[in-house]
Amino acid sequence: MTTRIYFDNAATSFPKPEAVYEAVDNYGRNIGASAGRGAYSEAMESAEIIQRCRQLLAELLNADDPLSMIMTFNCTDGLSLAIKGIITDPDSHVITTCMDHNSVLRPLNALQERLGIDVTFVKADSEGMVDPLDIEKAIKSNTKLIAVVHGSNVCGSLQDVNAIGRIAKKHNIAYLVDAAQTVGHVPIDVKAMNVDMLAFPGHKALLGPLGTGALYIRPGFEGRLSTLKEGGTGSKSELATQPEFMPDRFESGSHNAIGIAGLCKGLEYVLERGIDNIASHDRLLCERFLEITDGVENLTVYGPRNLDCRLGVFSIRIAGFEPQELAAILEKEYGILTRPGLHCAPLAHKTIGTLDVNGTTRLSTGPFISINDIEYAGRTVVAIASLKSL
Ligand SMILES: Cc1ncc(COP(=O)(O)O)c(C=O)c1O
């Protein structure tokens, strides 16, 4: 088997644009310095790369101020800072959803255990869609945060984050969106979303290296967020306390500048190809996969059928196969790389009815998956399902 098609873009994207590899190589060989930690030209260049990355992020997400982008090491990092930074009072209620990832659920669980906070997990329907009105109904007098995943990493369902943002604004509740699966896949406008904090990885659809990510914090909101870590920033070194200004307030320790150099090139690729273009390519891939796999005996494809409500993240099950077994067959016999199991989102699997059967086998698309690739994957799972019915 020589074909190997990477269908695990929901975990991290692969391959990356050539320019990403070149930028990482160039940084390692020719720049090397840590941003803000030296007065020589390499250290300045490193700082400029990080600043450029913030500018590109602000352009992509329609944010006014590049300094509202806090560089993190992944999406989980940003989510933890957002959740633990805002919830410090035991008398706090948080609303999240059953579609959310452990990177939201576990920090909330930790706060339940440590502080005794109250959390509501708003249910989704069997396609993984949350009704924004159910979020509004869950609001209590002490609700301090609404934290919602934009795109499901289990079944690809897309929540109406703008409608939820209007509810959060109306009730003056802090609003956090986990955009791990959507930044770089679909257009996002932080102003239209009314979001206070948006966490996302650099290593998924933004096509940067592992070890990159960011947290957008709405200008003016940063004062409401406590720091999660304090330390060296290369600024105001005479102070015993953390600088108050952005981004230093939340960025302690050396940056992953080599990764950020790669992320800049990933972002340039996304901006040049165009986010609308990338989103319509993804939509086409979804359409073909759903068409090919529609109504096939023994095969279940989870998530919305409506293309407006989904991403190219497909959880499937074939009767008679364990998710692990199916993933192994797909890899060994067909060169299709997938991820089996619960995908760090147990409540989402409970919602679609796959928690107690070891989850699903997940195929997830990216900008370098072609129509041929998705047709091959679709026909392969159909063929495996029909063998089973012989
Ligand atoms: C919905 C969702 N949230 C958060 C994360 C965590 O992202 P990271 O691995 O960048 O920390 C993931 C990762 O798959 C995810 O799919």
The ligand as an ORCA input file, in Angstrom:
! r2SCAN-3c Opt
* xyz 0 1
  C     -13.131     21.386     19.410
  C     -11.731     21.338     19.929
  N     -11.387     22.108     20.960
  C     -10.141     22.122     21.450
  C      -9.172     21.316     20.928
  C      -7.791     21.360     21.501
  O      -6.904     21.835     20.535
  P      -5.327     21.767     20.751
  O      -4.939     20.369     20.415
  O      -4.771     22.765     19.788
  O      -5.061     22.099     22.150
  C      -9.479     20.471     19.859
  C      -8.464     19.561     19.307
  O      -8.729     18.673     18.571
  C     -10.794     20.494     19.342
  O     -11.144     19.731     18.316
*
